[in-house]
Amino acid sequence: MASIWQQALVHMKKAFIKPLFETWIKSTMPLSINDDVIEIGTPKQFVKEWLESRYVPVIKAALKAAANKDFEVVFINMDVEMEELELNPLLEMEPLEETSSISNMVEQNKKTANGEVNKAIEPRADQDVNNTDYLKYLDDIGDIPEAAAALSPAVSVLDKQKPALKVNIQTEKRNSSAITSSLSTPDEFTLNPKYVFSTFVIGNSNRLAHAASLAVSEAPAQVYNPFFIYGGVGLGKTHLMHAIGHRIKENNPNMKVVYISSEKFTNELINSIISGNPESFRQRYRNIDVLLVDDIQFLSKKEHTQEEFFHTFNTLHEANKQIIISSDRPPREIQTLEDRLRSRFEWGLITDIQTPDLETRIAVLRKKAMMESLNVPNEVIVYIASRIENNIRELEGAFIRVIAYASLNNLPIDIDLATEALKDIFPNGRPKQITTELIQDIVAGHFKIKLEDLSAKKRTRNVTYPRQIAMYLCRELTETSLPKIGEIFGGRDHTTVIHAHDKISRERNADAKLSNTIKELIKRIES
Ligand SMILES: Nc1ncnc2c1ncn2[C@@H]1O[C@H](COP(=O)(O)OP(=O)(O)OP(=O)(O)O)[C@@H](O)[C@H]1O
């Protein structure tokens, strides 16, 4: 799948000029491929609508050129924040040597009836063409879609082989061990390059923390100072802190940004005392622009370190420098934290990260698979995501284990392999087979309607609402394609399924009752 989309992107890159490509295509991601249907994720509804209304023929032509086969293209709005738009990692590949058939078509269309190149509508490669200009250009050449759809692929690359498993099996070590210490040379910026906003998945559990982190990083020391993030183990606090650090450094290359765990802070202080040079320690921390201190809870019971940190905090805060702190609990619950320090932490913004819901856990794993260019069946992703609820580090660990197992044994990733690879972690073994019939049965039972009502033509709310929920769950929990789901629910069009899925996803975010109902249904489906 990734390989077909990768080839198609190469063709599209040639067919579109850069600003257009960057705006509309680069932010999409391939989600699944089933028979003749390819599902493409878009970051926002307006991108989805724009692509649907303007570029389906060109995208189809690119897919045909890539796979020598006609695909139906379905766009799915994933509703991710614009700020965290993923730069499509598939775009890092080398372009094909061959001339794209689509760009040939574009060239063809630039010619006037007598074969002359129509310079008036030809955008120059070096020209700073904005989207409106380019859209006008596409309008001018008008017949690109039909022409592109009709083209016979000059380059037909269908990689039917299993994609090579290219896995970074290294376990993520965190905090101080994963990150070169910034302290020996505090102005040296050394944060984990993987912990950036674009790799952070936003869900209900972390939406506010993410938004506040963005605000802090865009205006350090101006909006929320200090900024305090708390939450359970492995939920992304360190990731967000590093993302803030990266963003500040990108925007302000001259700023001194220092990340430190509170354990390391303590050790450095002790060492400076032992070596009889506590002043050098103080100077280090009082001459920086942004201080990020991770896991501050470890300062509890360390009176002398708290005292030192208190002075560092005051010096930086008075000098209008940004301070960002993380902890596994809110300041008032950190035992034996001095009151004066606690009250300072409460000066600014305190935000929490909660445990992620199923969708977010699924999205984290999908993103990880995408970043590794791996085709991991939805069933496997749901299997892992539904079993590890409280810790994203553990979620990633289980996922990496499955991928490593497949890679080492040179086997495709499927549910049997995942069950085998994770048998020590999930001793209950192979998951129950989740089918659309099972989902329909449980949803109909829950809403006390007849099973056949789900596929009937009836459009009364007492039937349409459960039907939409059932469609949503089929989409989330099974591998079934959109057209197939439509067929199962009384021969409905795939766009009806998309609409149902979009609607329930949206309403679920705003409606706690619906969210609980869905959680309850998922529990029953999986048990
Ligand atoms: N929302 C997210 N999107 C993508 N990856 C995430 C997300 N949340 C956490 N992770 C990943 O989970 C792993 C653990 O996250 P992190 O180290 O930031 O957790 P933490 O809250 O700091 O944990 P601890 O309490 O142990 O310090 C990291 O690899 C991180 O990239």
The ligand as an SDF file (V2000), in Angstrom:
LIG
                    3D

 31 33  0  0  0  0  0  0  0  0999 V2000
    0.1420   11.8700   21.9490 N   0  0  0  0  0  0  0  0  0  0  0  0
    1.2220   11.1860   21.5720 C   0  0  0  0  0  0  0  0  0  0  0  0
    1.5100   11.0230   20.2750 N   0  0  0  0  0  0  0  0  0  0  0  0
    2.5720   10.3120   19.8720 C   0  0  0  0  0  0  0  0  0  0  0  0
    3.4300    9.7180   20.7130 N   0  0  0  0  0  0  0  0  0  0  0  0
    3.2040    9.8510   22.0270 C   0  0  0  0  0  0  0  0  0  0  0  0
    2.1020   10.5920   22.5250 C   0  0  0  0  0  0  0  0  0  0  0  0
    2.1290   10.5460   23.8640 N   0  0  0  0  0  0  0  0  0  0  0  0
    3.2050    9.8300   24.1910 C   0  0  0  0  0  0  0  0  0  0  0  0
    3.8520    9.4030   23.1060 N   0  0  0  0  0  0  0  0  0  0  0  0
    5.0660    8.5850   23.0540 C   0  0  0  0  0  0  0  0  0  0  0  0
    5.0510    7.7420   24.1990 O   0  0  0  0  0  0  0  0  0  0  0  0
    6.3490    7.6190   24.7210 C   0  0  0  0  0  0  0  0  0  0  0  0
    6.3370    8.0710   26.1770 C   0  0  0  0  0  0  0  0  0  0  0  0
    6.0930    9.4770   26.2310 O   0  0  0  0  0  0  0  0  0  0  0  0
    6.8400   10.4530   27.2570 P   0  0  0  0  0  0  0  0  0  0  0  0
    8.2160    9.9660   27.5650 O   0  0  0  0  0  0  0  0  0  0  0  0
    6.7020   11.8210   26.7280 O   0  0  0  0  0  0  0  0  0  0  0  0
    5.9230   10.2440   28.5280 O   0  0  0  0  0  0  0  0  0  0  0  0
    5.9860   10.9670   29.9460 P   0  0  0  0  0  0  0  0  0  0  0  0
    4.6020   11.4160   30.2440 O   0  0  0  0  0  0  0  0  0  0  0  0
    7.0570   11.9760   29.9840 O   0  0  0  0  0  0  0  0  0  0  0  0
    6.3460    9.7520   30.8930 O   0  0  0  0  0  0  0  0  0  0  0  0
    7.0500    9.7370   32.3480 P   0  0  0  0  0  0  0  0  0  0  0  0
    5.9540   10.0160   33.3340 O   0  0  0  0  0  0  0  0  0  0  0  0
    7.5570    8.3530   32.4620 O   0  0  0  0  0  0  0  0  0  0  0  0
    8.1020   10.7770   32.3920 O   0  0  0  0  0  0  0  0  0  0  0  0
    7.2550    8.4650   23.8640 C   0  0  0  0  0  0  0  0  0  0  0  0
    7.8740    7.6340   22.8990 O   0  0  0  0  0  0  0  0  0  0  0  0
    6.3100    9.4260   23.1740 C   0  0  0  0  0  0  0  0  0  0  0  0
    6.7870    9.8230   21.9090 O   0  0  0  0  0  0  0  0  0  0  0  0
  1  2  1  0
  2  3  1  0
  2  7  2  0
  3  4  2  0
  4  5  1  0
  5  6  2  0
  6  7  1  0
  6 10  1  0
  7  8  1  0
  8  9  2  0
  9 10  1  0
 10 11  1  0
 11 12  1  0
 11 30  1  0
 12 13  1  0
 13 14  1  0
 13 28  1  0
 14 15  1  0
 15 16  1  0
 16 17  2  0
 16 18  1  0
 16 19  1  0
 19 20  1  0
 20 21  2  0
 20 22  1  0
 20 23  1  0
 23 24  1  0
 24 25  2  0
 24 26  1  0
 24 27  1  0
 28 29  1  0
 28 30  1  0
 30 31  1  0
M  END
$$$$
